[in-house]
Amino acid sequence: MNTRHTPPAPAAKRDVCQPTGSAELAMLDVYMPMMKSAAILSAGKLGLFEALAGGPLAIPALADKLQASASGTRFLADFLVTIGYLEQHGEHFANTASTQRWFTRAGQVDYTPGLLWSLEAWPMMGDLSAAVRRGGPERTLWQAMEDQPQLGKTFSAYMDAFAGDLGPDLLAHVPVLPQHQRLLDLGGSHGMHSIRFCQRYPQLSALIVDLPSALTETDTTIARHGLAERIHASPGELLVHDWHGQHDVVFYLSVAHNHTANENRLAIRQIYEALNPGGLLVIHEYLADTPHNAFLSAFRLTLLYETGTQTYRYGEYVDWLASAGFADLKRIDLDPLEKGSLIIARRPD
């Protein structure tokens, strides 16, 4: 008789973006997400995840690395265990595989800059009710960056981390041809998309256009990758800036949601005029007609406060692109859904 037992299937991971609203005590839906966010952000600011990247540590050694109290480090580490960001083995604490992958330099992509940006955004969200009343921000995020330069630097570092996540999708789906020689990267801030494409395609040179507050580290990053002769940054506002002639590929990545519909229509028309025949426009965006979910709703609410703009439906992009003269439109929904979508269009020969 076979007495072997099939082990139970692992429990499905709960989607943290799904709605709650069913707590036994009403305030738990507010208190627990607040404490979860505060703990993760504090760990990022303290460098706790990076301190554990080399292996497990006991509390005294971890506290010493963080230059923090042993009791505070213990309480924070205990809570991070309960929410799945750390593991405890006896008296030692270690990153989970997911934490090691996403929040340390030893992982696939280090999103610690995203934690530091979230710390900057945290107090902004406290004024969300006023933005709801107004229907938009009192001052846009870009205006705030003019007064607080560290905001631009921190935001650009966060976008750099996201570029590490999005980069493989772009390289896989954007069909750069041997005759394509000039890349225009609109809103390219950190420069990593241009850097990766110039590394992959030696015939390419690139021009990055973004606000001055977003380009503070870009030249240094380009030089560090040995591409200062092929990639140049040009500070300015996208819609009124000189794009320096004709190009073969134009990136409009995560930019459209920061502009009004009329501004996007104008930008796409200008991009068409700046492209050589046969050139490509590559758009990355979060599309408003993507199935309704908590993440996309949260993103729209974030835009209400930060920029007063919104996401747009795929049909609106089709209209803007067709009106400008683009052809051969292709939509690629990325996996996971929260990574957004690509729209690729070609200027006819």
C-alpha positions in Angstrom: 0.0 0.0 0.0 1.4 3.4 -0.9 1.4 5.6 2.1 3.1 8.6 0.5 1.3 11.9 0.9 1.4 14.6 -1.7 2.6 17.8 0.0 0.0 20.6 0.1 0.4 23.2 -2.6 1.9 26.4 -1.3 -0.6 29.1 -0.5 -1.1 31.7 -3.2 0.7 34.9 -2.4 -1.8 37.6 -1.5 -2.0 40.5 -3.9 -1.1 43.5 -1.8 -2.8 45.8 -4.3 -6.2 44.2 -3.8 -8.8 46.1 -1.7 -9.3 45.4 1.9 -12.0 47.2 3.8 -12.9 44.0 5.8 -10.8 44.4 9.0 -12.5 43.3 12.2 -11.4 46.6 13.8 -11.9 49.4 11.4 -8.7 51.3 12.1 -6.5 48.3 11.3 -7.0 49.1 7.6 -5.3 52.4 8.3 -2.9 51.6 11.1 -1.3 48.4 9.7 -0.6 49.7 6.1 0.8 52.9 7.7 3.2 50.9 10.0 4.1 48.5 7.2 5.1 51.4 4.9 6.9 53.2 7.8 8.9 50.1 8.6 10.0 49.4 5.0 10.9 53.0 4.3 12.8 53.3 7.6 14.7 50.1 6.8 15.7 51.6 3.4 16.8 54.9 5.0 18.8 53.1 7.7 20.4 50.8 5.1 19.1 47.7 7.0 18.5 45.6 3.9 21.9 46.4 2.4 23.5 45.7 5.8 22.1 42.1 5.5 23.0 41.7 1.9 26.2 39.8 2.8 24.5 37.4 5.1 22.6 37.0 8.4 23.5 39.1 11.5 22.6 39.1 15.1 21.0 42.2 16.5 24.1 43.7 18.2 26.1 43.4 14.9 23.2 44.7 12.8 22.6 47.7 15.2 26.3 48.5 15.0 26.2 48.6 11.2 23.2 50.8 11.2 24.6 53.1 14.0 21.3 52.5 15.8 20.1 51.3 19.2 19.9 47.6 19.8 16.3 47.9 21.1 15.1 49.9 18.1 16.8 47.6 15.7 15.2 44.6 17.4 11.7 46.0 17.3 12.1 47.0 13.6 13.6 43.7 12.6 10.8 41.8 14.5 8.1 43.6 12.6 9.9 43.2 9.2 9.8 39.4 9.9 6.1 39.5 10.5 5.4 41.3 7.2 7.7 39.0 5.1 10.8 41.2 4.5 13.2 39.5 6.9 13.7 35.9 8.2 14.8 35.0 11.6 17.1 32.0 12.2 17.8 31.7 15.9 19.3 35.0 17.0 20.2 36.0 13.5 18.2 38.0 11.0 18.4 37.7 7.2 16.8 39.2 4.1 14.1 37.1 2.4 14.9 36.2 -1.2 12.5 38.9 -2.4 14.1 41.6 -0.3 17.6 40.5 -1.4 16.4 40.7 -5.0 14.7 44.1 -4.9 16.3 46.1 -2.2 20.0 45.4 -2.2 22.9 46.0 -4.6 23.4 42.2 -4.7 20.0 41.7 -6.3 18.4 42.0 -9.7 17.3 45.6 -9.3 17.9 47.8 -6.2 14.8 49.7 -5.5 16.2 51.4 -2.4 16.0 54.8 -4.3 12.3 54.1 -4.6 12.1 53.9 -0.8 14.0 57.1 -0.4 11.7 58.8 -2.9 8.6 57.5 -1.0 10.0 59.2 2.1 10.0 62.5 0.2 6.5 61.8 -1.1 5.1 60.7 2.3 4.4 64.2 3.7 3.0 65.3 0.3 0.3 62.7 0.5 -0.9 64.2 3.8 -2.3 67.1 1.8 -4.1 64.8 -0.6 -7.6 66.0 0.6 -6.7 69.6 -0.4 -5.7 68.3 -3.9 -9.1 66.5 -4.2 -10.9 69.7 -3.3 -8.8 71.8 -5.8 -8.8 69.1 -8.5 -5.1 69.3 -8.7 -1.9 70.4 -7.0 -1.2 73.8 -5.5 2.3 73.6 -7.0 3.4 70.8 -9.3 6.1 68.3 -8.4 8.3 69.9 -11.1 7.9 73.4 -9.5 8.7 71.9 -6.1 11.9 70.5 -7.6 13.0 74.0 -8.5 13.0 75.0 -4.9 14.2 71.7 -3.5 16.9 70.3 -5.8 17.3 67.1 -3.8 13.8 66.1 -4.9 14.9 66.0 -8.5 18.0 64.0 -7.7 16.1 61.5 -5.5 13.3 61.1 -8.1 15.8 60.5 -10.9 17.5 57.8 -8.8 14.1 56.1 -8.4 13.5 56.3 -12.1 16.9 54.8 -12.7 15.9 51.8 -10.6 12.7 51.4 -12.6 14.7 51.7 -15.8 16.7 48.6 -14.6 13.3 46.8 -14.4 11.9 48.1 -17.7 15.2 47.9 -19.7 15.0 44.3 -20.7 11.5 44.7 -22.0 12.6 47.7 -24.2 15.6 45.8 -25.5 13.4 42.8 -26.3 10.6 44.7 -28.1 12.1 47.8 -29.8 13.3 46.8 -33.3 16.4 49.0 -33.8 17.7 48.5 -37.3 21.2 49.0 -38.6 20.2 52.2 -40.4 19.0 53.7 -37.1 21.7 56.0 -35.9 20.2 58.8 -33.8 18.2 58.2 -30.6 16.2 61.0 -28.9 15.4 60.2 -25.3 12.7 62.6 -24.1 12.4 62.8 -20.3 15.3 60.4 -20.1 16.7 61.9 -16.8 19.0 59.2 -15.4 20.2 58.3 -18.9 20.1 54.5 -18.4 17.8 53.8 -21.3 20.1 55.6 -23.7 23.1 54.0 -22.2 21.7 50.4 -22.6 20.7 51.0 -26.2 24.0 52.5 -27.1 25.8 49.6 -25.5 23.6 47.1 -27.5 23.7 49.1 -30.8 27.2 50.5 -31.5 25.9 52.6 -34.4 23.6 54.6 -32.1 24.3 58.0 -30.6 21.7 59.6 -28.2 20.4 63.0 -27.0 18.6 63.1 -23.7 16.2 66.0 -23.1 14.8 66.7 -19.6 14.4 69.4 -17.0 17.6 70.7 -15.4 16.5 69.3 -12.0 16.4 65.8 -13.5 19.8 65.9 -15.2 22.1 66.7 -12.2 23.8 63.3 -12.3 23.3 62.3 -15.9 26.6 63.4 -17.4 28.5 61.6 -14.6 26.5 58.4 -15.2 27.2 58.6 -19.0 30.9 59.2 -18.4 31.1 56.3 -16.0 29.8 54.0 -18.7 32.4 55.4 -21.2 29.8 56.9 -23.5 30.5 60.6 -23.2 31.3 60.8 -26.9 28.0 59.2 -28.0 25.4 60.4 -25.5 24.7 64.0 -24.6 22.2 65.6 -22.2 20.4 68.8 -23.1 18.4 70.5 -20.3 15.1 72.1 -21.2 11.3 71.7 -21.3 10.3 69.0 -23.8 7.6 70.9 -25.7 9.7 74.1 -26.4 13.2 72.7 -26.5 15.4 72.4 -29.6 15.7 68.7 -30.3 18.7 69.2 -32.5 17.7 67.9 -35.9 16.3 64.6 -37.1 16.4 61.3 -35.3 15.7 57.6 -36.1 14.3 56.4 -32.7 12.4 58.6 -30.1 11.7 57.4 -26.6 8.7 59.0 -24.9 8.9 56.8 -21.8 6.6 57.4 -18.8 6.2 61.0 -20.0 2.7 61.3 -21.4 1.0 61.0 -18.0 2.7 64.2 -16.9 1.1 66.2 -19.7 -2.4 67.2 -20.8 -4.1 65.6 -23.8 -3.4 68.7 -25.9 0.2 68.7 -24.9 0.6 65.1 -25.8 -1.1 65.6 -29.2 1.4 68.5 -29.8 4.4 66.4 -28.6 3.6 63.5 -30.8 3.2 65.8 -33.8 6.6 67.4 -33.1 8.1 63.9 -32.6 6.8 62.9 -36.1 8.4 66.0 -37.6 11.7 65.2 -35.8 11.8 61.6 -37.0 13.5 60.5 -40.2 11.3 58.3 -42.6 11.2 54.8 -41.2 12.0 56.1 -37.7 10.3 54.7 -34.6 8.5 56.3 -31.7 8.4 54.2 -28.5 5.9 55.1 -25.8 5.8 53.6 -22.3 2.7 54.3 -20.3 0.0 53.1 -17.9 -3.1 52.9 -20.0 -6.4 54.1 -18.5 -8.4 51.3 -20.3 -6.3 48.6 -18.7 -8.5 46.5 -16.4 -9.4 48.6 -13.3 -7.3 47.7 -10.3 -6.0 49.3 -7.1 -2.5 50.1 -8.4 -3.7 52.1 -11.4 -6.3 53.9 -9.3 -3.6 54.8 -6.8 -1.4 56.0 -9.6 -4.1 58.3 -10.9 -4.7 59.7 -7.4 -0.9 60.3 -7.2 -1.0 62.3 -10.4 -3.9 64.4 -9.1 -1.6 65.6 -6.3 1.8 65.7 -8.0 1.0 67.1 -11.5 -2.7 67.5 -11.9 -2.6 65.3 -15.0 -3.9 61.8 -15.7 -3.4 58.5 -17.6 -5.0 58.1 -21.0 -6.8 55.3 -22.9 -5.1 53.4 -25.7 -7.7 54.8 -28.2 -6.5 58.3 -27.4 -2.9 57.4 -28.3 -4.1 55.8 -31.5 -5.9 59.1 -32.4 -2.9 61.2 -31.6 -0.5 59.0 -33.5 -2.8 58.6 -36.5 -3.4 62.3 -36.7 0.3 63.0 -36.7 0.8 60.5 -39.6 2.3 57.5 -37.8 1.6 53.9 -39.0 2.2 50.3 -38.0 1.0 50.8 -34.4 1.8 48.0 -32.0 0.7 47.7 -28.3 2.6 45.4 -25.9 1.1 45.0 -22.4 4.0 44.1 -20.1 4.0 41.4 -17.3 3.2 42.1 -14.6 0.4 44.5 -15.4 1.8 47.1 -13.0 4.8 47.5 -15.3 2.6 49.3 -17.9 2.5 49.0 -21.7 4.6 49.9 -24.7 3.2 51.5 -27.8 5.5 51.4 -30.9 4.7 53.4 -34.0 6.7 54.1 -37.2 6.9 57.1 -39.5 6.2 55.8 -43.0 9.1 55.8 -45.5 
